[in-house]
Amino acid sequence: MGFFFIVLGNIFNVYAPVVVGEGIDFLTKSIYAKKELDSGQLSTSVNIPSSLWWFAPKGQSANGQLILNSENTVGLVIRIGLLLALTYIVMYIIKGVFLFYQRQTIIVMSRYVEYDLKNEIYNKYQELDSAFYKRNRTGDLMNRISEDTSRVRMYLGPAIMYTINLIVLIIMCVFVMLQIDVELTLYTLLPLPFMMIIIFYVSTIINKKNDGVQKQQSKLSTIVQETISGIRILKAFQREDYYATQFEKESDVYKEQQLSLVKTEAFFMPVILLLVGLSTILTVYVGAVKVMDGTLTAGVIVQFVFYVNNLTWPFASVGWVTSLVQKAEASQARINEFLHTKPAIYNTVEQEEKLDGQIEFKNVSFTYPDTGIEALKDINFEIKPGKTLAIVGRTGSGKSTIANLLLRMYDCTSGTITLNRKDIQNHNLFGLRKQIGYVPQEVFLFSDTIKNNISFGSTELSEQDIMKAAQDADVHDNIVHFPLGYETILGERGINISGGQKQRISIARAIAKKPEVLIFDDCLSAVDTETEERILHSFEKVMVGKSSIIIAHRISAVKKADHIIVLDKGKIVEEGNHESLLAANGFYAMLNRKQQMESEVKRE
């Protein structure tokens, strides 16, 4: 449809100069006819413009000739002149209508494609596994869904539209011009290929400089983003002057690159105007010679000048369109790189199955695919339905990796993980995660209300359910003292509340959806001992009938667990309950004595 409207629009675009040329010839001949009548001739005739053959005054025209005499000359000439002007205006109105529709088809189509492409990329991002996000930077992911899709749209919209328009307009204009005069056509078109080559060359330089400007702008954005995100650390270490100096240096580089780009772009318009002027001069000069020879009329020269102007901008757009195509090609390659990425973790089962809480690790080992670090080695344990397993160990011992494997953020390298006595990979992935309440070590809260953050895991929670979860997480009293209570909007990543409050809201979010399995990954590290006791007391009620895993550094958080495993360098070095591990006088007992001494020092 867009191609169809381009063709129709250009028909009127090419035919409109014919009306102007015929109008000038008609007025010129009418002036000579008036002089003949003034000299005593009784009547004369002039050709009626072909665009107005439909207008033939009765009794005043014959065989395409307009008969003039001393009584009707001025009136008829004025009427035909006005009709010619009206015809020209109507043609450009019709051309404008078709131009509107060609943009409504091609440009709007490109917007729809951009919309679909962004959704496709976003949905792909949802499918990809955790390892993918560790390999790729957030800024790069954002650019592919914003900048790259926009560049692809520019190819699908403006680049295609201007290319088709250029081809159609050249064919139509050159065909009409050759029909009138071959020699004048060749002289008229002579500078245009040179203009196209120069513009292509200049556009290539502009593209390279523009890429440099974009990269430098990314550097500036990174500095600003890091400064704002870490403003408290920056102020605490008094590094304001250092970052201000760094930003000023990078800004100077950006300024120089931008000025260099502007200087090159400033060369662009004069070159176009020079070559357009040269083409116009050649047209007028060669045309004037032919008019004096009697082989052409003055109207034809004006007609050719219009065609030069019509062809100028399509020719000038060649370099720009080429640039758009190159950018789109590079952007689409970057997009395809992600779209063709196969997620390492994917769903293999359609039917969801309710978990009964039975969990077993059999000889499980895991090596992180990107770093090659072996996080777990031959891990074996079992959690009976409704029981609690605690995991303790030094930082980097593999505690959080067990939580990630249970959530299928990763699949184990060797061994088997079973739930309901069935391999975890034979469970519906989404149903599995829906039935697990997870409190991560690094809390993430969304820039939304506290109520929506707590109800994030389920859309079917009532006000009472949300408040009950907040009470169980010992954060309800804090929330109600906020001016807007549960409707309080949290800042980015919950920056306007304390670390302990963030952790407790995260706990409330996990338990609010009433999962079958609970995983607490060192989620009490930011709360004091008294608050920890209250939350653990609430956990006892929440965890009734549910299988739970508590990952912690503090012995006080795990001592009531049914079974405790102690990890060191990815291996289980001790296991048992609290009393048996203390009696063994190993790593667990040493950690317990150390923490008791720290508590006594704090009390003193």
PEJOMO-V734916 format. One record per backbone hydrogen bond with DSSP energy under -1.0 kcal/mol. NH is the residue of the N-H (numbers start at 1). CO is the residue of the C=O. Records with the same first field share a line. If there is no record, write none. Layout:
# PEJOMO-V734916
NH = CO + CO
This chain:
# PEJOMO-V734916
5 = 1
6 = 2
7 = 3
8 = 4
9 = 5
10 = 6
11 = 7
12 = 8
13 = 9
14 = 10
15 = 11
16 = 12
19 = 15
20 = 16
21 = 17
22 = 18
23 = 19
24 = 20
25 = 21
26 = 22
27 = 23
28 = 24
29 = 25
30 = 26
31 = 27
32 = 28
33 = 29
34 = 30
35 = 31
36 = 32
37 = 33
38 = 34
39 = 35
40 = 37
41 = 36
44 = 68
46 = 66
48 = 64
52 = 49
53 = 50
55 = 52
60 = 57
62 = 65
65 = 62
66 = 46
67 = 60
68 = 44
73 = 69
76 = 72
77 = 73
78 = 74
79 = 75
80 = 76
81 = 77
82 = 78
83 = 79
84 = 80
85 = 81
86 = 82
87 = 83
88 = 84
89 = 85
90 = 86
91 = 87
92 = 88
93 = 89
94 = 90
95 = 91
96 = 92
97 = 93
98 = 94
99 = 95
100 = 96
101 = 97
102 = 98
103 = 99
104 = 100
105 = 101
106 = 102
108 = 103
109 = 105
110 = 106
111 = 107
112 = 108
113 = 109
114 = 110
115 = 111
116 = 112
117 = 113
118 = 114
119 = 115
120 = 116
121 = 117
122 = 118
123 = 119
124 = 120
125 = 121
126 = 122
127 = 123
128 = 124
134 = 130
135 = 131
136 = 132
141 = 137
142 = 138
143 = 139
144 = 140
145 = 141
146 = 142
148 = 143
150 = 146
151 = 147
152 = 148
153 = 149
154 = 150
155 = 151
156 = 152
157 = 153
159 = 154
160 = 155
161 = 157
162 = 158
163 = 159
164 = 160
165 = 161
166 = 162
167 = 163
168 = 164
169 = 165
170 = 166
171 = 167
172 = 168
173 = 169
174 = 170
175 = 171
176 = 172
177 = 173
178 = 174
179 = 175
180 = 176
181 = 177
185 = 181
186 = 182
187 = 183
188 = 184
189 = 185
190 = 186
195 = 191
196 = 192
197 = 193
198 = 194
199 = 195
200 = 196
201 = 197
202 = 198
203 = 199
204 = 200
205 = 201
206 = 202
207 = 203
208 = 204
209 = 205
210 = 206
211 = 207
212 = 208
213 = 209
214 = 210
215 = 211
216 = 212
217 = 213
218 = 214
219 = 215
220 = 216
221 = 217
222 = 218
223 = 219
224 = 220
225 = 221
226 = 222
227 = 223
228 = 224
229 = 225
230 = 226
231 = 228
234 = 230
235 = 231
236 = 232
237 = 233
238 = 235
239 = 234
243 = 239
244 = 240
245 = 241
246 = 242
247 = 243
248 = 244
249 = 245
250 = 246
251 = 247
252 = 248
253 = 249
254 = 250
255 = 251
256 = 252
257 = 253
258 = 254
259 = 255
260 = 256
261 = 257
262 = 258
263 = 259
264 = 260
265 = 261
266 = 262
271 = 267
272 = 268
273 = 269
274 = 270
275 = 271
276 = 272
277 = 273
278 = 274
279 = 275
280 = 276
281 = 277
282 = 278
283 = 279
284 = 280
285 = 281
286 = 282
287 = 283
288 = 284
289 = 285
290 = 286
291 = 287
292 = 288
293 = 289
295 = 290
296 = 290
302 = 298
303 = 299
304 = 300
305 = 301
306 = 302
307 = 303
308 = 304
309 = 305
310 = 306
311 = 307
312 = 308
315 = 311
316 = 312
317 = 313
318 = 315
321 = 317
322 = 318
323 = 319
324 = 320
325 = 321
326 = 322
327 = 323
328 = 324
329 = 325
330 = 326
331 = 327
332 = 328
333 = 329
334 = 330
335 = 331
336 = 332
337 = 333
339 = 335
340 = 336
341 = 338
359 = 383
360 = 418
361 = 381
362 = 416
364 = 379
365 = 414
366 = 376
368 = 373
372 = 368
375 = 366
376 = 366
377 = 570
379 = 364
381 = 361
383 = 359
387 = 384
389 = 548
390 = 563
391 = 550
392 = 565
397 = 394
402 = 398
403 = 399
404 = 400
405 = 401
406 = 402
407 = 403
409 = 404
413 = 365
414 = 365
416 = 362
418 = 360
419 = 422
420 = 358
422 = 419
424 = 417
426 = 423
427 = 424
432 = 428
433 = 429
434 = 430
435 = 431
436 = 433
437 = 517
439 = 519
448 = 446
450 = 488
451 = 486
453 = 449
454 = 450
455 = 451
458 = 455
466 = 462
467 = 463
468 = 464
469 = 465
470 = 466
471 = 467
472 = 468
473 = 469
474 = 471
475 = 470
476 = 470
479 = 475
480 = 476
482 = 479
485 = 482
487 = 484
488 = 485
490 = 448
494 = 491
497 = 494
502 = 498
503 = 499
504 = 500
505 = 501
506 = 502
507 = 503
508 = 504
509 = 505
510 = 506
511 = 507
512 = 508
514 = 511
516 = 435
517 = 435
518 = 547
519 = 437
520 = 549
521 = 439
522 = 520 + 551
527 = 524
532 = 528
533 = 529
534 = 530
535 = 531
536 = 532
537 = 533
538 = 534
539 = 535
540 = 536
542 = 538
543 = 539
546 = 543
547 = 516
548 = 387
549 = 518
550 = 389
551 = 520
552 = 391
558 = 555
559 = 555
561 = 558
563 = 388
564 = 576
565 = 390
566 = 574
567 = 392
568 = 571
570 = 397
571 = 568
573 = 566
574 = 566
576 = 564
581 = 577
582 = 578
583 = 579
584 = 580
590 = 586
591 = 587
592 = 588
593 = 589
594 = 590
595 = 591
596 = 592
597 = 593
598 = 594
599 = 595
600 = 596
601 = 597
602 = 598
603 = 599
604 = 600
